[in-house]
Amino acid sequence: MNYSPKQGVRSHGLPHDPFKSSTVPRPIGWISTVSKDGKDNLAPYSQYQT
């Protein structure tokens, strides 16, 4: 597939713009830590991909 945004809307023949669906945060996993005070912290780890 060849996609060039300068060719106009939907010139690629697909029902949706593939670039918009590919540039979103992708959840990968969870990161957990414990502070010196003993407080737990759980946060999502993600990667922004284009």
Secondary structure, DSSP 4 states (H G I P E B T S, - for coil): ----GGG-TTTT--SS-HHHHHSSEEEEEEEEEE-TT--EEEEEEEEE--
